Amino acid sequence: MKKIFGLLLCLFTQNLFAATDIDFWHSMAGAKGKLLEDIVADFNKSAGNAGKFNVKLQFVGSYDEGINKLRTSLMGGKAPHIVQIYEIGTKVLIDSKAIRPLQDFIDKDKEFPSDQLLPQILSYYQLGGKLYSLPFATSNPIIYYNMDLFEKVGIKTPPRDFAELKIIAAKLTNPKEKITGITWPLHSWLVEQAVARQGVELLNNGNGRTSPATEVNYLSPETTGFITLWKEMVAEGTFANVGRGWDPAEQNFLAGRSAMLITSTSNVFDIVKDAKFRIGTAPMVKAKLDQKGGGTVVGGNSLWIMAAKPEVEQLGAWQFMKYMASKDVQSKWHQNTGYFPIRKDVITELENSGFYKKNPNARTAIDQLLSSEQSLATSGALMGVFPEARDHIETAVEEILNNKATMDVALKKAKSRTEASLTRYNKMNTKR
């Protein structure tokens, strides 16, 4: 009897002082996923947290799969404490009322390093001066170029604007060796970036930030100018049109079939490591050299705290958020992925340590971000139908490049379809 009583007392005591579980859903696969596992494990055993909170990491598939699983979990009342969502899910998460704005915790916690976080990154995830989520894996597009091919044809510097891009791509193109001047993924993100780079908003109503967007600027000169450049280079044979998805363009470049590539900085270390030639990087091109203003919009994802949890569990999620924003984590994440850090002091410390002298390609995206004008255009578009909108514009570009529709017809159809989706979303959101 004494043994049974002792066992029950032991189990009761263990349960009483057991760490509180914090569920964290994420979409980082491969090496990045393994790194995230290591970071979470370090938090769980850290001196300041051990025995208090236990973050349980769960991979939920791609970004699209992750947000769909979250929707289902909310309906069933089984949402996690923390969820990683891609940047274009921001409007949906805010409108859902299912999240706890990060600003609620920041306002009560003097330890949070608000003064160190880069405003160019924060602006995407802020609305009405309130920060809703923690930017984590943050990126923008840059040019990668084959320095060996550049040297071979006597080109010393990468292109800076549309005109230089056309000229340099033509010089690098070699039909006999089946080499094109440049490639990039057929992805709406690059259209969005090209528009923001010219200082123009993708949506009306302040890019969807002053009030819900109702119109898209697919017919603006900035949009059509970039797609015209794209189509002309395809027609001239200087651009490798490898279709949708991120991997085909990157693999085309790494195989030496294109001399330049525009894609995310998030893979900068992998690209440098995997290439069999010297890699250089440069900012994404402007429309014109004398262009004023504009800049790039951050891509990637952020971390959200869900509201339908006990206060003590939300506070545990907040402790983990602070850890993810710490200098050590941000430095480790940046140095092992290519996503840039969200903190000024991390950049300064790595600069002083010689990290960027040794890894100059990791600095390109940071400099591009820091030089971006802060405006509604570069803060990024917010709309609740972003995945649909991206499919609409990608379909239009596909038709234009493959001569299946004129620019005017394809973009008008994409505009009409996206605005119909916006109308439906706005009506549904009003009824909530």
N, C-alpha and C positions, 0 to 999 in steps of 0.2 A: 504493500500500500504506500509506504514511504517513497519507494522508487517511482511509482506512478505519479504521486503528487509532485515529486522533484522534477520529473520529466515535463509535466504540465506547466509547472512554474517556469522552467527553462524556456519552453516554447512561448509562453506568454510574455516573458521578458524580452526574448528575441523579437517578437512581433511588435512589442511596445516601442522598441528603439530601432526598428528596421528603417532603412533609408526609404524615402518616398520615391516611387518610380515616376519618371518623366518620360513620356513617349515622344520620340522625335522621328518624323517621317521625312525621308530625303530622296533625291533623284541623282545622286552622284555615283556613277558606275566606275568600274576598273580601278586604276591607280588612285584616282581622286577619291573614290569611295573608301578605299583602304586607308588613305590618309585621314579621312573624316573619322573612321573607326578609331584610329590612334588618338586623335584629338579628343574624342568623347571619352575614351578609356582614361586619358590623362586627367580629364575633369573629374571623373568618378572617383579616382584615387587621390586627388589633390588634397593637400593638408587642410585647406579651408572648407572643403566640401565632404570629404570621406565620411560615410555613415549618415549624411543628411539627405542627399538627393542622388538618385541613380538614374542617369539618362539611358534609355533603351532605344538604340538606333534601329530603324527598319527601312530598308530600301523598298520603294513603292513603284519602281519603273521610271519611265521617261517623265519629262515635265507634264505632258498632256495626261499621261496615265495617273500621275500624282494628283493633279487638280481634280480629275474625275473621281478618283478614290476618295478624296476629301469631301466632295459633294455628297457622295453616297454615305460616308461616315457621319456627316452632319445630319442627314435625314434619319439615320438610325441611332443617333445619340452616342456614337462611338468614335468621336474625333480624337486625334492625339493632342498632346499639350503644345507641341511645337511642330510646325510644318514648313518645309522649304518649297517655295513656289517661284516659278520664273517671273521675270519682271513684268511681262504682259498680263499676268494674273492680278496685278495690283488693284485695278478698279473693281474687279469682281469680289476680291477679298474685302475691300473697304465697304462696298455696298451690301455685302452679306450680313453685316452686323454680328458676325460670328467670331470676330477677332477682338483682341484687346489691344488698342493702340499702344505702341511702345512708349509714346510720349507720356502716358499715364504713370509709367514707372520712372522714366527719366526725370520728371518734375519732382519726384520725391526722393531721388537718389543722387546725392552730390558726388558720389564716387564715379558715376558714369562719365567717360571722357568726351563729352560733347564737343569741347573746344578743339579736340584733335581730329575729329572726323571731317573728311573732305566735303565741302559744301557742294561741289559738282556731282558727287555721288548721292548725298543726302537728298538733293532737290528732286530726284526721281521719285523717291518714296515718301515725300512730304506732300501734304495737301492742306491748304489753309494754315500753314505754319506748323502743322502737327506731323511728327514722324510716326508712321504706322508700323514699319517693320525694320529689321536690321539688315542692311545690305551685307551680303557675305561673299558670294562668288561673283565678282564684278569685272566686266571686260568692255572693250570697244574694238572696232575693226582697224587693222593696220595692213600695210603692204609688206609682204615677204618677197625678197628677190634673190635670185641666183647670182651671187657675186662673180662666179666663174664665167657665166655666160655674159654678164655685163662687161667684164674685162676683155673677153674674147672679141666683142664687137666695138670696143672702145667707148663704152658708156660709163661715165664716172659717177653720176648722181641719179637717184630714182626720180620718177615724175612727181610734180607738185600740183599740177592742175590737169583738166581734161585734155587740153591741147598737147601738153607734154606727154601725157599718157598715150595718146594716139601715135605720136611720133616715135616714142621709145619702144612701144609695143611692136610697131612695124619694123624697126631696126632689129629687134630680137627674134622676129618670126623667121623661121627657116623651113619652108615646105619640104625640101629634100630630106631633112633630118626629122621631119614631123614635129617641129617645135613651134608653138604659138607664143606670142608675147606675154599674154596674161590670161588668167582664169579667176573666177570666183563663184561661189555657190549661187544657184538661182533661188535666192531667199529674200523675202520681203524686208528683212532686217537691213540689208544693204541699201535698199531703196529708201527706207526710213532714215538711215544714216546720211545718205547723200542729200536728202532734203534738209535735215537739221544742220548739216555742214554748211549749207547756204543761208542759215539763219531763218528758215521758214518753218512754220508750224504745219504738221501733218493734218491736224483737225481744226475745226472752228472752235469757238468758245474757249480761246486760250489753250488750244491743244487738249481740250476736254478737262481743263483744270479750273477754269472759272465757273463753268457750269457743264452739264453733260453734253458731249459732242453730238451733233446731228448731221454734220457734213464732213467729208474727207476731201483733201486737196490733191486728188490723183491727176487732175488735169492742169495743175499749176506748171509754169515754165520750168521750175526747179525739178519737178518730177519727170516731166517729159524730156527735159534736157539730158538727164542722166540715162534714161532708157534709150534715148536716141543715140547717145555715145555708145552704149552697150550694143545696140543693133548694128550700128555702123561697123564696129570692130568685128562682130560676128560675120558680117557680109564681106569684110576685107580679109578675113582669115587670120586675124591677129588675136582673136579671143577664142578660147576653147570652151564651147557651150556643152558642159557635161551634165547639165540638168540639176534637179532639186537635190537637197540633202547636203550635209557638210563634207562628208568623206570623199566623194568623187573628185571635187576640186583639189582638195589637199593631196590626195594620192596622185593626181595628174601632175601637180607641181613637184612632189617628192620624186616622181619617176623621171623628172627632167623633161617632161613634155610641154611644160609652160615655164617661161622664165620668171614670171611674177604671179603672185597670189594675193588676193585680198580676203582675209578671214579674221576670226577672232584672235585676240592676244592670249586667250585662255590656253592655247596649245603651244605657246611659243617655245617652251623648253623641249617638248616632244618633237616639234618640227626641226629645231636646231640639232637635236640628238639623232633623229632618223635620216636627215638629209646626207647625201653622199657628196655634197658640195658646200661651199661656204655660204652662209645665210646672212643677208642684211635685212634690216627692217626700216620702215619709214611711215609717216602719218598717211592716213587716207587722203587721196587727192581732193583739192578744192575744185570748184567749177572754173574759177579764174584766179590768177595770181594776186590781182589787186583787190580781191574780195575782202570786205570788212565784216567782222562779226561771225556768228555761227560757231559750230563745234560739233562734237560727237555726243551721242546719247549713251548712257551706260546700259549694258546688257547684263545677262546673268540671272541671278536670283537673290532672294532675301529670305529671312527667317521670321515667321509670324507666331505670336502667342494666341492660342484659342481661348475664347472667353468662358465657355461653359465648363469650367473646372473650379474646384474649391480654391479659395484665395491662397492657401498655403502652397498649393501645387503651382498656381500661377507665379507665386514668388520664387518657387524653385526653378521654374522655366526662365524667369528673369535673371536669376543668378547665373544660369547657363549662358544666357544671351550676353551678359557682361563678360563672361569668360571668352566667348567667341569674338568679342570686340577688343580683347586684350592685345597688348603689343606682341606678346610671345606667339599667340595663335595667328594673328594677322601676318606676322613675319614668316612663320612656318608655312602657312597656306600659300602665300605669295611665292616664296622661294621654291616650292615644290609643285606648283601648278602652272603659273603664268597669269592667273587672275591677279589683279593688282590690289594692294592693301588699301583699306578704307581710312587709314590713319596717316596724318602728316609726319608724326614722329618716327614711324616705322620707315618711311621713305628716307627721312634724314639720316637715321642710324645706318641704313643699308648703304646709302651714298657715302657716308663717312668711313664705313668699313671696307669700301672698295668693291662691294658686291656688283654695282652697276658698271664699274670699270671692267670687271671680269665678264659680266653678262649684259652688254649694252642693249641687246635686243629686248630685254625685260623692261627697259626704261622708256622705250618709244611710246607705248600706250599711255604711260603715266604723264609724260610731257604733253602728249596730245590732249589728254583730259584736263590738265592744269591750264592749258592755253585756251580752252573752250570758253566762249562767252557764256555767262549765266543768264539764261532767258527762258521763256516758256517753250521756245523751240528746242533748246538743248536739254531742258528738264525732261523732255520725252512726252509722247502722247499717252493719254489715259482713255481707254474705252473698254466696255464690258464684253465686246465681241472681237477681241484682238485675234484669236486664232482663226476665226472665220475671215476677218479682214485680210489676214496674211495669205490665206488660201486664195482669196479673190484676186489680189494683186499678183501673186505668183502665177496664177492661171493666165492672167492678162499678159504678163511678160513672156510667158512660154509661147503664147499664141503670136505675139509680136515678133519674137526672135525666129520662130519657125514659119513666118509668113502666112499664118493661118487667119490673121485679122490685122486690120490697120491699127495704128496707135490710137486713133480717135475712138474707133469702135470698141476695142478691147478695154481701154481705160474707162470709157463711159459705162460699159457693162459692169466693170469691177466697182466703180463708184456707186452705181445704182444698187447693186447687190449689198454692198457694205452699208449704205445708208438705210436700206430696208431693214437690215439686221440691227442697226443702231436704234431705229424707231421701235422695233419690237422689244428690244432690251430696255429702253428707257420707259416704255409703257409698263412693262412688268416690274421694273424697279420702283416706279411711282406707287404701285399697288401694295408694295411691301409694308 
